[in-house]
Amino acid sequence: MGKSVVATKDAQALFQSLRSAYTATPINLKIIDVYIIFAAVTAIIQVVYMAIVGSFPFNSFLAGVLSCVGTAVLAVSLRIQVNKENKEFKDLPPERAFADFVICNLVLHLVIMNFLG
C-alpha cells in the first residue's frame, strides 16, 4: 500500500474518533461551539470584505473584527467554565459563569462602541 492510502485511512479513523467523541458532548457545549464558529466566520467575512472593498473607516473595521474575536474568546472561556469534565471550575455554578460572560461582553462592547468614534 502507498503512503497516501495509509494516510487516508488514518485521517478517516481520526475523524471517526473525533465524531464519536463529540456526540457525547452535552448540547449546551455544542450551542456554545456553534456561537464560537459563528463569531469566527463573521470576523473572517469582515476581513475578506475589507480586502475586496477597502478599509476607509479603518477604526470601524477594527471595531467589528475585535468585537467578533473578543466575543469568541469570551465564549471559549464560558465553554471552559461550563464544561462538567473540567475539574478546575467544579465549584463554579454555570449561572455565575454565564453572568461573567454577559458582563464581560457588555464591557467589551462598550469599549468597541467608544472605539467606533
LINNORRA-V339850 format. One record per residue. N is the residue number from 0. PSI is psi in degrees with one decimal (999 if undefined). OMEGA is omega in whole degrees, 0 to 359 (999 if undefined). BURIAL is b if it has 9 or more other ideal C-beta (glycine too) atoms within 8 Angstrom, else e. Layout:
N_PSI_OMEGA_BURIAL + N_PSI_OMEGA_BURIAL
This chain:
0_144.8_179_e + 1_168.5_180_e + 2_-32.1_182_e + 3_-34.1_179_e + 4_-42.2_179_e + 5_-42.4_179_b + 6_-37.3_178_e + 7_-43.2_179_e + 8_-39.1_177_e + 9_-42.1_179_e + 10_-41.7_178_e + 11_-41.5_179_e + 12_-39.6_178_e + 13_-47.4_180_e + 14_-37.2_178_e + 15_-41.5_180_e + 16_-37.7_177_e + 17_-41.6_180_e + 18_-43.3_180_e + 19_-34.5_177_e + 20_-36.6_182_e + 21_-24.9_178_e + 22_-23.2_178_e + 23_-4.3_181_e + 24_135.2_179_b + 25_154.1_185_e + 26_-33.8_181_e + 27_-33.5_176_e + 28_-33.6_177_b + 29_-36.7_178_b + 30_-42.2_177_e + 31_-38.5_178_b + 32_-42.1_179_b + 33_-39.4_178_e + 34_-40.9_178_b + 35_-44.1_179_b + 36_-41.2_179_e + 37_-43.6_180_e + 38_-41.5_180_b + 39_-41.9_179_b + 40_-38.8_178_e + 41_-40.1_177_b + 42_-42.0_179_b + 43_-41.5_178_e + 44_-40.4_179_e + 45_-39.3_179_b + 46_-42.1_178_b + 47_-42.6_178_e + 48_-42.2_179_e + 49_-37.9_180_b + 50_-33.6_181_e + 51_-49.5_188_e + 52_-38.9_184_e + 53_171.0_185_e + 54_50.5_183_e + 55_-60.9_174_e + 56_81.6_188_e + 57_-34.5_179_e + 58_-30.9_176_b + 59_-40.6_176_e + 60_-47.6_179_b + 61_-39.9_180_b + 62_-42.1_179_b + 63_-46.0_181_b + 64_-43.3_179_b + 65_-31.7_176_b + 66_-45.8_179_b + 67_-45.6_181_b + 68_-43.4_179_b + 69_-41.0_178_b + 70_-40.6_178_b + 71_-41.7_180_b + 72_-41.9_178_e + 73_-34.9_177_b + 74_-36.5_176_b + 75_-41.4_177_b + 76_-42.0_177_b + 77_-43.5_181_b + 78_-40.4_179_b + 79_-40.8_183_b + 80_-31.4_184_b + 81_-22.2_183_b + 82_123.3_182_b + 83_-24.3_181_e + 84_-14.6_180_e + 85_112.9_185_b + 86_-15.7_181_e + 87_-30.9_184_e + 88_31.8_183_b + 89_-27.1_180_e + 90_-6.7_182_e + 91_118.7_178_e + 92_147.5_181_e + 93_-30.3_179_e + 94_-38.3_179_e + 95_-41.5_178_e + 96_-42.0_179_b + 97_-38.2_177_b + 98_-41.9_176_e + 99_-41.5_179_b + 100_-46.1_181_b + 101_-44.7_181_e + 102_-43.4_178_e + 103_-36.5_176_b + 104_-38.9_177_b + 105_-45.1_179_e + 106_-44.6_179_e + 107_-47.1_184_b + 108_-25.0_171_b + 109_-40.8_177_e + 110_-41.7_179_e + 111_-43.6_179_b + 112_-36.1_176_e + 113_-34.1_180_e + 114_-24.9_180_b + 115_-29.4_176_e + 116_999_999_e
